[in-house]
C-alpha cells in the first residue's frame, strides 16, 4: 500500500504540522543557495573546493535550519556571487548591508 506525503501529513495533529511547516520555512535559505548553485551549473564539490570547505559542509549548509552569515558569504563568493542582507525595522525603514569586498551600508526609508 502506497501512502503519499500529503495524505500522511493530513493525518498528523495540527501542532505537528505547524512544527513541520516552521522547519521547512527555516530551510528556505539553504534551498535558495542550492537553486543558485544549480543555476550557475556548479556542483557541491565545486563550491566546496572554491570556498575551502568539504562537500559535506556544503550539503549541511544547503539543508540546515540555521546557517552562519559568514558561511553564506563564502558559499556565494565561491560561485562568483555576493550577499546583501536587508535589516527591516517595524517602522518600515531598511538598512542594506553588502557583504562583498567593498562592504557598504545603505539606509533607506
C-alpha positions as CSV (number, residue, x, y, z in Angstrom):
1,X,0.0,0.0,0.0
2,X,1.4,3.4,-1.0
3,X,0.9,6.5,1.1
4,X,1.9,9.8,-0.3
5,X,3.3,12.6,1.9
6,X,0.2,14.8,1.5
7,X,-2.1,12.0,2.8
8,X,0.3,11.2,5.7
9,X,0.7,14.9,6.6
10,X,-3.1,15.5,6.6
11,X,-3.4,12.8,9.3
12,X,-0.9,14.5,11.6
13,X,-2.1,16.6,14.5
14,X,-2.2,20.4,13.8
15,X,0.6,21.2,16.2
16,X,2.9,18.7,14.4
17,X,2.0,20.1,11.0
18,X,2.8,23.6,12.3
19,X,6.2,22.5,13.6
20,X,7.0,20.8,10.2
21,X,6.0,24.0,8.4
22,X,8.2,26.0,10.7
23,X,11.1,23.7,10.0
24,X,10.5,23.9,6.2
25,X,10.5,27.7,6.4
26,X,13.8,27.7,8.3
27,X,15.4,25.8,5.4
28,X,14.4,28.3,2.8
29,X,17.9,29.9,2.8
30,X,19.6,26.6,2.1
31,X,17.2,25.7,-0.6
32,X,17.8,29.1,-2.3
33,X,21.5,28.6,-2.1
34,X,21.2,25.2,-3.8
35,X,19.0,26.7,-6.5
36,X,21.5,29.4,-7.2
37,X,24.4,26.9,-7.3
38,X,22.5,24.7,-9.7
39,X,21.6,27.7,-11.9
40,X,25.3,28.5,-12.1
41,X,26.0,24.9,-13.2
42,X,28.1,24.3,-10.1
43,X,28.2,21.1,-8.0
44,X,28.5,21.0,-4.3
45,X,32.1,19.8,-4.8
46,X,32.8,23.0,-6.9
47,X,31.5,25.2,-4.1
48,X,33.5,23.2,-1.5
49,X,36.7,23.5,-3.4
50,X,36.4,27.2,-4.1
51,X,35.2,28.0,-0.6
52,X,37.8,25.8,1.2
53,X,35.1,23.6,2.7
54,X,34.3,20.0,2.4
55,X,31.4,18.8,0.2
56,X,29.8,17.5,3.3
57,X,29.8,21.1,4.8
58,X,28.2,22.5,1.6
59,X,25.5,19.8,1.9
60,X,24.9,20.7,5.5
61,X,24.6,24.4,4.6
62,X,22.0,23.6,1.9
63,X,20.0,21.5,4.4
64,X,20.5,23.4,7.7
65,X,17.8,25.1,9.8
66,X,20.3,27.8,10.8
67,X,23.3,29.0,8.8
68,X,26.1,31.4,9.7
69,X,26.2,34.5,7.6
70,X,29.9,34.0,7.1
71,X,29.2,30.6,5.6
72,X,26.6,32.0,3.2
73,X,29.1,34.7,2.1
74,X,31.9,32.1,1.5
75,X,29.4,29.9,-0.4
76,X,28.2,32.7,-2.7
77,X,31.6,34.2,-3.3
78,X,32.8,30.7,-4.4
79,X,30.3,30.8,-7.3
80,X,31.1,34.4,-8.2
81,X,28.0,35.8,-6.4
82,X,27.5,38.2,-3.5
83,X,25.4,38.6,-0.4
84,X,23.3,41.6,0.6
85,X,21.3,41.5,3.9
86,X,18.3,43.7,4.5
87,X,17.6,44.7,8.1
88,X,14.0,45.9,8.4
89,X,12.5,47.8,11.3
90,X,8.8,47.8,12.3
91,X,8.5,51.4,11.1
92,X,9.4,50.5,7.6
93,X,13.0,51.6,7.5
94,X,15.5,49.3,5.9
95,X,19.3,49.1,6.1
96,X,21.1,47.1,3.4
97,X,24.4,45.6,4.3
98,X,26.5,44.5,1.4
99,X,29.0,41.7,2.2
100,X,31.1,42.0,-0.9
101,X,34.8,43.0,-0.9
102,X,33.9,46.7,-0.7
103,X,31.5,46.4,2.2
104,X,28.9,49.2,2.2
105,X,25.8,50.0,4.2
106,X,22.9,51.8,2.6
107,X,19.9,53.2,4.6
108,X,16.5,53.7,3.1
109,X,13.1,54.9,4.3
